[in-house]
């Protein structure tokens, strides 16, 4: 049975060319980039080339891009680093209720350390209001953190407007762009953002490598100590193989960006259409913003059927999907994103996220929709 993989928002398969680009750094070019001999210089050259390529892709200076071990580390580095660096100016932070846990849990820890955090609500489409952001700003606000595109429902946030507001107030602005990197054009030379987090494994790159954009004028305290790597902001021997893989993934994505975006948008619409045919338009609900959204994410609720039951049955049938919510003690928690959107309980407790990528086909969509319909009909008949 062929696996139908509809969980690209969680991670994407590593492209074969990315694997090929990484292999030399496990074997022939294995030096430490901090070493001054030839082997070290070769590794340093690869590091510099990769940084140049990724920086050009997102529109920043190479010196403004710091490599991390993941998107989560990048988020943590931004929040804790900025909070400590700007604490003399204040202790108030603004974020939203729908952020990734890498941001929310970091904010909870910052509260324990004496900071005050405002968690802004969103509308029923999952979008935060710029007016609410402005109303939340205080004289002691030092940091605003808002994700670019939501990893559960795909809703895009008004980043340019929030960034302009933050800049007019002299407040540091962080954006979690981990989910958006592969699907939204990003030009940090014009975007009013001070800190932005990325991860390679969302665009067919390797796991275990991320990056943080730190604008030239921004102060940031390091999370770790012990070396001068990454301009003393992220000490530790660089993951050259992972960084080279990240750069190769960016190169490949640049070459096929438009085609991929068109493809996943088409697949998403085909999935909605197939569900209408096989499940029935009145028997499912699409969650998230209808237009301001990432093209590859489709969050759907099947009222009357729990998320856990649907995912288990899909898995048995060979379809990999997700809930986007946390798993505790073997059972799924209701998504904090859908709760923040104040959707009905029958919607929040039955939501499934399908997310599409390069390897998916129209045949996958048709087969998966029919599988979903079979599950829905069987479960509702047995109720």
Buried (B, 14 or more C-beta within 10 A) or exposed (E): EEEBBBBBBBBBEBBEBBEEBBBBBEEEBEBBBBBEEEBBEBBBEBBEBBBBBBBBBBBBBBEBBBBBBBBBBBBBBBBBBBBBBBBEBBBBBBBBBBBBBBBBBBBEBBEEEEBBBBBBEBBEBBBBBBEBBBEBBEEBBBBBBBBBBBBBBBBBBBBEBBBBBBBEEEBBBBBBBBBBBBBBEBEBEEBBBBBBBBBBBBBBBBBBBBBBBBBEEBEBBBBEEEEEBBEEBBBEEBBBBBBBBBBBBBBBBEEEBEEBBEBBBBBBEBBBEBBBEBBEEEBBBBBBBEEBBBBBBBBBBBBEBBBBBBBEBBEEBBBBBBBBBEEEEEEBEBBBBBBBBEBEEEBBBBBBBBBBBBEBEEEBBBBBBBBBBBBBBEBEEEE
